[in-house]
């Protein structure tokens, strides 16, 4: 549970902004989306290899 200390006379919009910022830092939504469906480790490895190959290709084209 997130606790946001609100000072006396502080604007509610400011408190909401603090809450949203703190909530984003906890990465709750990212974790929920990631756990939504299971991805096999082999698929994760394959995607990492594809990304690495693409990044290497882009770096070689820059030079």
mmCIF file of the N, C-alpha and C atoms, coordinates in Angstrom:
data_MODEL
# 
_entry.id   MODEL 
# 
loop_
_atom_site.group_PDB 
_atom_site.id 
_atom_site.type_symbol 
_atom_site.label_atom_id 
_atom_site.label_alt_id 
_atom_site.label_comp_id 
_atom_site.label_asym_id 
_atom_site.label_entity_id 
_atom_site.label_seq_id 
_atom_site.pdbx_PDB_ins_code 
_atom_site.Cartn_x 
_atom_site.Cartn_y 
_atom_site.Cartn_z 
_atom_site.occupancy 
_atom_site.B_iso_or_equiv 
_atom_site.pdbx_formal_charge 
_atom_site.auth_seq_id 
_atom_site.auth_comp_id 
_atom_site.auth_asym_id 
_atom_site.auth_atom_id 
_atom_site.pdbx_PDB_model_num 
ATOM 1   N N  . UNK A 1 1  ? 0.841  -1.178  0.000   1.00 0.00 ? 1  UNK A N  1 
ATOM 2   C CA . UNK A 1 1  ? 0.000  0.000   0.000   1.00 0.00 ? 1  UNK A CA 1 
ATOM 3   C C  . UNK A 1 1  ? 0.885  1.239   0.000   1.00 0.00 ? 1  UNK A C  1 
ATOM 4   N N  . UNK A 1 2  ? 0.547  2.179   -0.842  1.00 0.00 ? 2  UNK A N  1 
ATOM 5   C CA . UNK A 1 2  ? 1.325  3.410   -0.933  1.00 0.00 ? 2  UNK A CA 1 
ATOM 6   C C  . UNK A 1 2  ? 0.782  4.436   0.046   1.00 0.00 ? 2  UNK A C  1 
ATOM 7   N N  . UNK A 1 3  ? 1.675  5.071   0.752   1.00 0.00 ? 3  UNK A N  1 
ATOM 8   C CA . UNK A 1 3  ? 1.286  6.122   1.694   1.00 0.00 ? 3  UNK A CA 1 
ATOM 9   C C  . UNK A 1 3  ? 1.924  7.412   1.225   1.00 0.00 ? 3  UNK A C  1 
ATOM 10  N N  . UNK A 1 4  ? 1.084  8.414   1.000   1.00 0.00 ? 4  UNK A N  1 
ATOM 11  C CA . UNK A 1 4  ? 1.552  9.718   0.547   1.00 0.00 ? 4  UNK A CA 1 
ATOM 12  C C  . UNK A 1 4  ? 1.258  10.732  1.657   1.00 0.00 ? 4  UNK A C  1 
ATOM 13  N N  . UNK A 1 5  ? 2.305  11.277  2.294   1.00 0.00 ? 5  UNK A N  1 
ATOM 14  C CA . UNK A 1 5  ? 2.058  12.296  3.312   1.00 0.00 ? 5  UNK A CA 1 
ATOM 15  C C  . UNK A 1 5  ? 1.609  13.608  2.653   1.00 0.00 ? 5  UNK A C  1 
ATOM 16  N N  . UNK A 1 6  ? 0.484  14.124  3.117   1.00 0.00 ? 6  UNK A N  1 
ATOM 17  C CA . UNK A 1 6  ? -0.051 15.375  2.580   1.00 0.00 ? 6  UNK A CA 1 
ATOM 18  C C  . UNK A 1 6  ? 0.063  16.430  3.667   1.00 0.00 ? 6  UNK A C  1 
ATOM 19  N N  . UNK A 1 7  ? 0.705  17.524  3.326   1.00 0.00 ? 7  UNK A N  1 
ATOM 20  C CA . UNK A 1 7  ? 0.888  18.604  4.285   1.00 0.00 ? 7  UNK A CA 1 
ATOM 21  C C  . UNK A 1 7  ? -0.390 19.425  4.412   1.00 0.00 ? 7  UNK A C  1 
ATOM 22  N N  . UNK A 1 8  ? -0.499 20.128  5.495   1.00 0.00 ? 8  UNK A N  1 
ATOM 23  C CA . UNK A 1 8  ? -1.667 20.971  5.737   1.00 0.00 ? 8  UNK A CA 1 
ATOM 24  C C  . UNK A 1 8  ? -1.752 22.053  4.669   1.00 0.00 ? 8  UNK A C  1 
ATOM 25  N N  . UNK A 1 9  ? -2.893 22.143  4.022   1.00 0.00 ? 9  UNK A N  1 
ATOM 26  C CA . UNK A 1 9  ? -3.118 23.164  3.005   1.00 0.00 ? 9  UNK A CA 1 
ATOM 27  C C  . UNK A 1 9  ? -2.528 22.825  1.644   1.00 0.00 ? 9  UNK A C  1 
ATOM 28  N N  . UNK A 1 10 ? -2.018 21.600  1.467   1.00 0.00 ? 10 UNK A N  1 
ATOM 29  C CA . UNK A 1 10 ? -1.438 21.216  0.184   1.00 0.00 ? 10 UNK A CA 1 
ATOM 30  C C  . UNK A 1 10 ? -2.544 20.891  -0.817  1.00 0.00 ? 10 UNK A C  1 
ATOM 31  N N  . UNK A 1 11 ? -2.315 21.266  -2.042  1.00 0.00 ? 11 UNK A N  1 
ATOM 32  C CA . UNK A 1 11 ? -3.290 21.063  -3.109  1.00 0.00 ? 11 UNK A CA 1 
ATOM 33  C C  . UNK A 1 11 ? -3.472 19.573  -3.390  1.00 0.00 ? 11 UNK A C  1 
ATOM 34  N N  . UNK A 1 12 ? -4.718 19.161  -3.657  1.00 0.00 ? 12 UNK A N  1 
ATOM 35  C CA . UNK A 1 12 ? -5.012 17.751  -3.912  1.00 0.00 ? 12 UNK A CA 1 
ATOM 36  C C  . UNK A 1 12 ? -4.370 17.288  -5.217  1.00 0.00 ? 12 UNK A C  1 
ATOM 37  N N  . UNK A 1 13 ? -4.259 18.176  -6.212  1.00 0.00 ? 13 UNK A N  1 
ATOM 38  C CA . UNK A 1 13 ? -3.623 17.812  -7.467  1.00 0.00 ? 13 UNK A CA 1 
ATOM 39  C C  . UNK A 1 13 ? -2.155 17.452  -7.253  1.00 0.00 ? 13 UNK A C  1 
ATOM 40  N N  . UNK A 1 14 ? -1.507 18.178  -6.377  1.00 0.00 ? 14 UNK A N  1 
ATOM 41  C CA . UNK A 1 14 ? -0.103 17.905  -6.082  1.00 0.00 ? 14 UNK A CA 1 
ATOM 42  C C  . UNK A 1 14 ? 0.038  16.542  -5.393  1.00 0.00 ? 14 UNK A C  1 
ATOM 43  N N  . UNK A 1 15 ? -0.879 16.248  -4.487  1.00 0.00 ? 15 UNK A N  1 
ATOM 44  C CA . UNK A 1 15 ? -0.840 14.956  -3.801  1.00 0.00 ? 15 UNK A CA 1 
ATOM 45  C C  . UNK A 1 15 ? -1.094 13.819  -4.793  1.00 0.00 ? 15 UNK A C  1 
ATOM 46  N N  . UNK A 1 16 ? -2.022 14.008  -5.728  1.00 0.00 ? 16 UNK A N  1 
ATOM 47  C CA . UNK A 1 16 ? -2.285 12.997  -6.741  1.00 0.00 ? 16 UNK A CA 1 
ATOM 48  C C  . UNK A 1 16 ? -1.066 12.792  -7.635  1.00 0.00 ? 16 UNK A C  1 
ATOM 49  N N  . UNK A 1 17 ? -0.392 13.892  -7.967  1.00 0.00 ? 17 UNK A N  1 
ATOM 50  C CA . UNK A 1 17 ? 0.806  13.809  -8.797  1.00 0.00 ? 17 UNK A CA 1 
ATOM 51  C C  . UNK A 1 17 ? 1.889  12.994  -8.077  1.00 0.00 ? 17 UNK A C  1 
ATOM 52  N N  . UNK A 1 18 ? 2.046  13.223  -6.782  1.00 0.00 ? 18 UNK A N  1 
ATOM 53  C CA . UNK A 1 18 ? 3.014  12.462  -5.992  1.00 0.00 ? 18 UNK A CA 1 
ATOM 54  C C  . UNK A 1 18 ? 2.645  10.980  -5.980  1.00 0.00 ? 18 UNK A C  1 
ATOM 55  N N  . UNK A 1 19 ? 1.337  10.708  -5.825  1.00 0.00 ? 19 UNK A N  1 
ATOM 56  C CA . UNK A 1 19 ? 0.870  9.327   -5.800  1.00 0.00 ? 19 UNK A CA 1 
ATOM 57  C C  . UNK A 1 19 ? 1.157  8.627   -7.116  1.00 0.00 ? 19 UNK A C  1 
ATOM 58  N N  . UNK A 1 20 ? 0.827  9.277   -8.217  1.00 0.00 ? 20 UNK A N  1 
ATOM 59  C CA . UNK A 1 20 ? 1.045  8.680   -9.532  1.00 0.00 ? 20 UNK A CA 1 
ATOM 60  C C  . UNK A 1 20 ? 2.524  8.401   -9.776  1.00 0.00 ? 20 UNK A C  1 
ATOM 61  N N  . UNK A 1 21 ? 3.383  9.342   -9.374  1.00 0.00 ? 21 UNK A N  1 
ATOM 62  C CA . UNK A 1 21 ? 4.820  9.179   -9.553  1.00 0.00 ? 21 UNK A CA 1 
ATOM 63  C C  . UNK A 1 21 ? 5.331  7.996   -8.738  1.00 0.00 ? 21 UNK A C  1 
ATOM 64  N N  . UNK A 1 22 ? 4.876  7.900   -7.500  1.00 0.00 ? 22 UNK A N  1 
ATOM 65  C CA . UNK A 1 22 ? 5.296  6.813   -6.635  1.00 0.00 ? 22 UNK A CA 1 
ATOM 66  C C  . UNK A 1 22 ? 4.773  5.475   -7.164  1.00 0.00 ? 22 UNK A C  1 
ATOM 67  N N  . UNK A 1 23 ? 3.543  5.473   -7.677  1.00 0.00 ? 23 UNK A N  1 
ATOM 68  C CA . UNK A 1 23 ? 2.931  4.264   -8.232  1.00 0.00 ? 23 UNK A CA 1 
ATOM 69  C C  . UNK A 1 23 ? 3.697  3.787   -9.459  1.00 0.00 ? 23 UNK A C  1 
ATOM 70  N N  . UNK A 1 24 ? 4.094  4.706   -10.324 1.00 0.00 ? 24 UNK A N  1 
ATOM 71  C CA . UNK A 1 24 ? 4.857  4.347   -11.522 1.00 0.00 ? 24 UNK A CA 1 
ATOM 72  C C  . UNK A 1 24 ? 6.211  3.740   -11.154 1.00 0.00 ? 24 UNK A C  1 
ATOM 73  N N  . UNK A 1 25 ? 6.819  4.233   -10.086 1.00 0.00 ? 25 UNK A N  1 
ATOM 74  C CA . UNK A 1 25 ? 8.120  3.723   -9.673  1.00 0.00 ? 25 UNK A CA 1 
ATOM 75  C C  . UNK A 1 25 ? 8.036  2.302   -9.143  1.00 0.00 ? 25 UNK A C  1 
ATOM 76  N N  . UNK A 1 26 ? 6.863  1.881   -8.691  1.00 0.00 ? 26 UNK A N  1 
ATOM 77  C CA . UNK A 1 26 ? 6.724  0.523   -8.163  1.00 0.00 ? 26 UNK A CA 1 
ATOM 78  C C  . UNK A 1 26 ? 6.614  -0.512  -9.276  1.00 0.00 ? 26 UNK A C  1 
ATOM 79  N N  . UNK A 1 27 ? 6.339  -0.077  -10.505 1.00 0.00 ? 27 UNK A N  1 
ATOM 80  C CA . UNK A 1 27 ? 6.238  -0.954  -11.683 1.00 0.00 ? 27 UNK A CA 1 
ATOM 81  C C  . UNK A 1 27 ? 5.166  -2.028  -11.530 1.00 0.00 ? 27 UNK A C  1 
ATOM 82  N N  . UNK A 1 28 ? 4.074  -1.707  -10.853 1.00 0.00 ? 28 UNK A N  1 
ATOM 83  C CA . UNK A 1 28 ? 2.996  -2.667  -10.639 1.00 0.00 ? 28 UNK A CA 1 
ATOM 84  C C  . UNK A 1 28 ? 2.351  -3.058  -11.963 1.00 0.00 ? 28 UNK A C  1 
ATOM 85  N N  . UNK A 1 29 ? 2.029  -2.098  -12.803 1.00 0.00 ? 29 UNK A N  1 
ATOM 86  C CA . UNK A 1 29 ? 1.351  -2.402  -14.061 1.00 0.00 ? 29 UNK A CA 1 
ATOM 87  C C  . UNK A 1 29 ? 2.252  -3.186  -15.006 1.00 0.00 ? 29 UNK A C  1 
ATOM 88  N N  . UNK A 1 30 ? 3.539  -2.859  -15.035 1.00 0.00 ? 30 UNK A N  1 
ATOM 89  C CA . UNK A 1 30 ? 4.473  -3.613  -15.872 1.00 0.00 ? 30 UNK A CA 1 
ATOM 90  C C  . UNK A 1 30 ? 4.510  -5.073  -15.446 1.00 0.00 ? 30 UNK A C  1 
ATOM 91  N N  . UNK A 1 31 ? 4.546  -5.290  -14.153 1.00 0.00 ? 31 UNK A N  1 
ATOM 92  C CA . UNK A 1 31 ? 4.596  -6.656  -13.628 1.00 0.00 ? 31 UNK A CA 1 
ATOM 93  C C  . UNK A 1 31 ? 3.311  -7.410  -13.942 1.00 0.00 ? 31 UNK A C  1 
ATOM 94  N N  . UNK A 1 32 ? 2.162  -6.752  -13.820 1.00 0.00 ? 32 UNK A N  1 
ATOM 95  C CA . UNK A 1 32 ? 0.890  -7.398  -14.141 1.00 0.00 ? 32 UNK A CA 1 
ATOM 96  C C  . UNK A 1 32 ? 0.822  -7.771  -15.616 1.00 0.00 ? 32 UNK A C  1 
ATOM 97  N N  . UNK A 1 33 ? 1.253  -6.893  -16.484 1.00 0.00 ? 33 UNK A N  1 
ATOM 98  C CA . UNK A 1 33 ? 1.239  -7.179  -17.911 1.00 0.00 ? 33 UNK A CA 1 
ATOM 99  C C  . UNK A 1 33 ? 2.199  -8.323  -18.252 1.00 0.00 ? 33 UNK A C  1 
ATOM 100 N N  . UNK A 1 34 ? 3.343  -8.336  -17.571 1.00 0.00 ? 34 UNK A N  1 
ATOM 101 C CA . UNK A 1 34 ? 4.325  -9.374  -17.830 1.00 0.00 ? 34 UNK A CA 1 
ATOM 102 C C  . UNK A 1 34 ? 3.803  -10.738 -17.381 1.00 0.00 ? 34 UNK A C  1 
ATOM 103 N N  . UNK A 1 35 ? 3.071  -10.780 -16.290 1.00 0.00 ? 35 UNK A N  1 
ATOM 104 C CA . UNK A 1 35 ? 2.567  -12.043 -15.751 1.00 0.00 ? 35 UNK A CA 1 
ATOM 105 C C  . UNK A 1 35 ? 1.245  -12.483 -16.383 1.00 0.00 ? 35 UNK A C  1 
ATOM 106 N N  . UNK A 1 36 ? 0.716  -11.669 -17.266 1.00 0.00 ? 36 UNK A N  1 
ATOM 107 C CA . UNK A 1 36 ? -0.577 -11.968 -17.871 1.00 0.00 ? 36 UNK A CA 1 
ATOM 108 C C  . UNK A 1 36 ? -0.575 -13.327 -18.568 1.00 0.00 ? 36 UNK A C  1 
ATOM 109 N N  . UNK A 1 37 ? 0.506  -13.626 -19.259 1.00 0.00 ? 37 UNK A N  1 
ATOM 110 C CA . UNK A 1 37 ? 0.625  -14.923 -19.915 1.00 0.00 ? 37 UNK A CA 1 
ATOM 111 C C  . UNK A 1 37 ? 2.061  -15.415 -19.790 1.00 0.00 ? 37 UNK A C  1 
ATOM 112 N N  . UNK A 1 38 ? 2.205  -16.710 -19.750 1.00 0.00 ? 38 UNK A N  1 
ATOM 113 C CA . UNK A 1 38 ? 3.527  -17.311 -19.586 1.00 0.00 ? 38 UNK A CA 1 
ATOM 114 C C  . UNK A 1 38 ? 4.264  -17.332 -20.922 1.00 0.00 ? 38 UNK A C  1 
ATOM 115 N N  . UNK A 1 39 ? 5.524  -16.946 -20.881 1.00 0.00 ? 39 UNK A N  1 
ATOM 116 C CA . UNK A 1 39 ? 6.378  -16.999 -22.069 1.00 0.00 ? 39 UNK A CA 1 
ATOM 117 C C  . UNK A 1 39 ? 7.522  -17.954 -21.751 1.00 0.00 ? 39 UNK A C  1 
ATOM 118 N N  . UNK A 1 40 ? 7.688  -18.938 -22.618 1.00 0.00 ? 40 UNK A N  1 
ATOM 119 C CA . UNK A 1 40 ? 8.717  -19.944 -22.386 1.00 0.00 ? 40 UNK A CA 1 
ATOM 120 C C  . UNK A 1 40 ? 10.108 -19.294 -22.417 1.00 0.00 ? 40 UNK A C  1 
ATOM 121 N N  . UNK A 1 41 ? 11.026 -19.812 -21.613 1.00 0.00 ? 41 UNK A N  1 
ATOM 122 C CA . UNK A 1 41 ? 12.386 -19.275 -21.605 1.00 0.00 ? 41 UNK A CA 1 
ATOM 123 C C  . UNK A 1 41 ? 13.058 -19.323 -22.973 1.00 0.00 ? 41 UNK A C  1 
ATOM 124 N N  . UNK A 1 42 ? 12.759 -20.354 -23.764 1.00 0.00 ? 42 UNK A N  1 
ATOM 125 C CA . UNK A 1 42 ? 13.375 -20.442 -25.087 1.00 0.00 ? 42 UNK A CA 1 
ATOM 126 C C  . UNK A 1 42 ? 12.906 -19.294 -25.979 1.00 0.00 ? 42 UNK A C  1 
ATOM 127 N N  . UNK A 1 43 ? 11.651 -18.883 -25.830 1.00 0.00 ? 43 UNK A N  1 
ATOM 128 C CA . UNK A 1 43 ? 11.123 -17.764 -26.613 1.00 0.00 ? 43 UNK A CA 1 
ATOM 129 C C  . UNK A 1 43 ? 11.790 -16.464 -26.177 1.00 0.00 ? 43 UNK A C  1 
ATOM 130 N N  . UNK A 1 44 ? 11.985 -16.305 -24.884 1.00 0.00 ? 44 UNK A N  1 
ATOM 131 C CA . UNK A 1 44 ? 12.655 -15.108 -24.366 1.00 0.00 ? 44 UNK A CA 1 
ATOM 132 C C  . UNK A 1 44 ? 14.079 -15.028 -24.902 1.00 0.00 ? 44 UNK A C  1 
ATOM 133 N N  . UNK A 1 45 ? 14.793 -16.173 -24.886 1.00 0.00 ? 45 UNK A N  1 
ATOM 134 C CA . UNK A 1 45 ? 16.166 -16.211 -25.412 1.00 0.00 ? 45 UNK A CA 1 
ATOM 135 C C  . UNK A 1 45 ? 16.196 -15.875 -26.903 1.00 0.00 ? 45 UNK A C  1 
ATOM 136 N N  . UNK A 1 46 ? 15.249 -16.430 -27.659 1.00 0.00 ? 46 UNK A N  1 
ATOM 137 C CA . UNK A 1 46 ? 15.199 -16.179 -29.096 1.00 0.00 ? 46 UNK A CA 1 
ATOM 138 C C  . UNK A 1 46 ? 14.962 -14.694 -29.368 1.00 0.00 ? 46 UNK A C  1 
ATOM 139 N N  . UNK A 1 47 ? 14.049 -14.084 -28.610 1.00 0.00 ? 47 UNK A N  1 
ATOM 140 C CA . UNK A 1 47 ? 13.780 -12.655 -28.789 1.00 0.00 ? 47 UNK A CA 1 
ATOM 141 C C  . UNK A 1 47 ? 15.002 -11.815 -28.445 1.00 0.00 ? 47 UNK A C  1 
ATOM 142 N N  . UNK A 1 48 ? 15.721 -12.209 -27.399 1.00 0.00 ? 48 UNK A N  1 
ATOM 143 C CA . UNK A 1 48 ? 16.940 -11.481 -27.020 1.00 0.00 ? 48 UNK A CA 1 
ATOM 144 C C  . UNK A 1 48 ? 17.988 -11.583 -28.130 1.00 0.00 ? 48 UNK A C  1 
ATOM 145 N N  . UNK A 1 49 ? 18.119 -12.764 -28.736 1.00 0.00 ? 49 UNK A N  1 
ATOM 146 C CA . UNK A 1 49 ? 19.081 -12.931 -29.830 1.00 0.00 ? 49 UNK A CA 1 
ATOM 147 C C  . UNK A 1 49 ? 18.696 -12.090 -31.033 1.00 0.00 ? 49 UNK A C  1 
ATOM 148 N N  . UNK A 1 50 ? 17.413 -12.038 -31.346 1.00 0.00 ? 50 UNK A N  1 
ATOM 149 C CA . UNK A 1 50 ? 16.951 -11.227 -32.478 1.00 0.00 ? 50 UNK A CA 1 
ATOM 150 C C  . UNK A 1 50 ? 17.230 -9.753  -32.229 1.00 0.00 ? 50 UNK A C  1 
ATOM 151 N N  . UNK A 1 51 ? 16.960 -9.297  -30.999 1.00 0.00 ? 51 UNK A N  1 
ATOM 152 C CA . UNK A 1 51 ? 17.224 -7.894  -30.662 1.00 0.00 ? 51 UNK A CA 1 
ATOM 153 C C  . UNK A 1 51 ? 18.707 -7.569  -30.748 1.00 0.00 ? 51 UNK A C  1 
ATOM 154 N N  . UNK A 1 52 ? 19.546 -8.484  -30.252 1.00 0.00 ? 52 UNK A N  1 
ATOM 155 C CA . UNK A 1 52 ? 20.992 -8.260  -30.284 1.00 0.00 ? 52 UNK A CA 1 
ATOM 156 C C  . UNK A 1 52 ? 21.492 -8.208  -31.723 1.00 0.00 ? 52 UNK A C  1 
ATOM 157 N N  . UNK A 1 53 ? 20.984 -9.094  -32.571 1.00 0.00 ? 53 UNK A N  1 
ATOM 158 C CA . UNK A 1 53 ? 21.399 -9.099  -33.978 1.00 0.00 ? 53 UNK A CA 1 
ATOM 159 C C  . UNK A 1 53 ? 20.983 -7.802  -34.657 1.00 0.00 ? 53 UNK A C  1 
ATOM 160 N N  . UNK A 1 54 ? 19.783 -7.330  -34.361 1.00 0.00 ? 54 UNK A N  1 
ATOM 161 C CA . UNK A 1 54 ? 19.308 -6.080  -34.949 1.00 0.00 ? 54 UNK A CA 1 
ATOM 162 C C  . UNK A 1 54 ? 20.170 -4.900  -34.487 1.00 0.00 ? 54 UNK A C  1 
ATOM 163 N N  . UNK A 1 55 ? 20.474 -4.857  -33.200 1.00 0.00 ? 55 UNK A N  1 
ATOM 164 C CA . UNK A 1 55 ? 21.293 -3.765  -32.670 1.00 0.00 ? 55 UNK A CA 1 
ATOM 165 C C  . UNK A 1 55 ? 22.683 -3.788  -33.302 1.00 0.00 ? 55 UNK A C  1 
ATOM 166 N N  . UNK A 1 56 ? 23.245 -4.969  -33.454 1.00 0.00 ? 56 UNK A N  1 
ATOM 167 C CA . UNK A 1 56 ? 24.570 -5.086  -34.062 1.00 0.00 ? 56 UNK A CA 1 
ATOM 168 C C  . UNK A 1 56 ? 24.529 -4.644  -35.525 1.00 0.00 ? 56 UNK A C  1 
ATOM 169 N N  . UNK A 1 57 ? 23.476 -5.009  -36.210 1.00 0.00 ? 57 UNK A N  1 
ATOM 170 C CA . UNK A 1 57 ? 23.321 -4.620  -37.613 1.00 0.00 ? 57 UNK A CA 1 
ATOM 171 C C  . UNK A 1 57 ? 23.228 -3.096  -37.738 1.00 0.00 ? 57 UNK A C  1 
ATOM 172 N N  . UNK A 1 58 ? 22.476 -2.462  -36.858 1.00 0.00 ? 58 UNK A N  1 
ATOM 173 C CA . UNK A 1 58 ? 22.313 -1.015  -36.893 1.00 0.00 ? 58 UNK A CA 1 
ATOM 174 C C  . UNK A 1 58 ? 23.637 -0.320  -36.579 1.00 0.00 ? 58 UNK A C  1 
ATOM 175 N N  . UNK A 1 59 ? 24.399 -0.843  -35.639 1.00 0.00 ? 59 UNK A N  1 
ATOM 176 C CA . UNK A 1 59 ? 25.699 -0.251  -35.304 1.00 0.00 ? 59 UNK A CA 1 
ATOM 177 C C  . UNK A 1 59 ? 26.683 -0.367  -36.457 1.00 0.00 ? 59 UNK A C  1 
ATOM 178 N N  . UNK A 1 60 ? 26.643 -1.503  -37.170 1.00 0.00 ? 60 UNK A N  1 
ATOM 179 C CA . UNK A 1 60 ? 27.564 -1.686  -38.282 1.00 0.00 ? 60 UNK A CA 1 
ATOM 180 C C  . UNK A 1 60 ? 27.192 -0.774  -39.459 1.00 0.00 ? 60 UNK A C  1 
ATOM 181 N N  . UNK A 1 61 ? 25.928 -0.424  -39.604 1.00 0.00 ? 61 UNK A N  1 
ATOM 182 C CA . UNK A 1 61 ? 25.496 0.470   -40.659 1.00 0.00 ? 61 UNK A CA 1 
ATOM 183 C C  . UNK A 1 61 ? 25.869 1.923   -40.379 1.00 0.00 ? 61 UNK A C  1 
ATOM 184 N N  . UNK A 1 62 ? 26.016 2.290   -39.115 1.00 0.00 ? 62 UNK A N  1 
ATOM 185 C CA . UNK A 1 62 ? 26.385 3.664   -38.737 1.00 0.00 ? 62 UNK A CA 1 
ATOM 186 C C  . UNK A 1 62 ? 27.801 3.993   -39.195 1.00 0.00 ? 62 UNK A C  1 
ATOM 187 N N  . UNK A 1 63 ? 28.674 3.044   -39.120 1.00 0.00 ? 63 UNK A N  1 
ATOM 188 C CA . UNK A 1 63 ? 30.092 3.295   -39.396 1.00 0.00 ? 63 UNK A CA 1 
ATOM 189 C C  . UNK A 1 63 ? 30.353 3.405   -40.852 1.00 0.00 ? 63 UNK A C  1 
# 
